[in-house]
Amino acid sequence: MTIDTGEERSVTGHALSGALTSGMISGTLNYNRYRQDKISKEKALKNTLKLTLQGGIVTASAIAASNYVGRSNFLGVLTAVSLGVAGIYGVEKLYEKSLNEDETSSPQLKGE
């Protein structure tokens, strides 16, 4: 069974589009949270960067998987999706590590 997904799309181009879209949305939402004193400037910037990277990764992964579907290459689909999930997970872990390092190096926490 072949699924017509149309012309193959550029994975790199869509990664950039996904990153830009995610960056605009997350930047706006995080800026609003910062302005309401719900989040620090550093956390807002880090969260925006994290979501920007994840948006690019997930978009590239989805486009690559869709391209493989069009070729009926289901191993390629699984590989693209797996790489996308791994990339998102890796960025999430790096983000958590950076937040933990900020908390442990905070002057307020050291004095307590």
WONORWO-V791884 format. One record per backbone hydrogen bond with DSSP energy under -1.0 kcal/mol. CO is the residue of the C=O (numbers start at 1). NH is the residue of the N-H. Records with the same first field share a line. If there is no record, write none. Layout:
CO: NH, NH
This chain:
10: 14
11: 15
12: 16
13: 17
14: 18
15: 19
16: 20
17: 21
18: 22
19: 23
20: 24
21: 25
22: 26
23: 27
24: 28
25: 29
26: 30
27: 31
28: 32
29: 33
30: 34
31: 35
32: 36
33: 38
34: 37
40: 44
41: 45
42: 46
43: 47
44: 48
45: 49
46: 50
47: 51
48: 52
49: 53
50: 54
51: 55
52: 56
53: 57
54: 58
55: 59
56: 60
57: 61
58: 62
59: 63
60: 64
61: 65
62: 66
63: 67
64: 68
65: 69
66: 70
68: 73
69: 72
73: 77
74: 78
75: 79
76: 80
77: 81
78: 82
79: 83
80: 84
81: 85
82: 86
83: 87
84: 88
85: 89
86: 90
87: 91
88: 92
89: 93
90: 94
91: 95
92: 96
93: 97
94: 98
95: 99
96: 100
97: 101
98: 102
99: 103
100: 104
101: 105
106: 110
107: 111
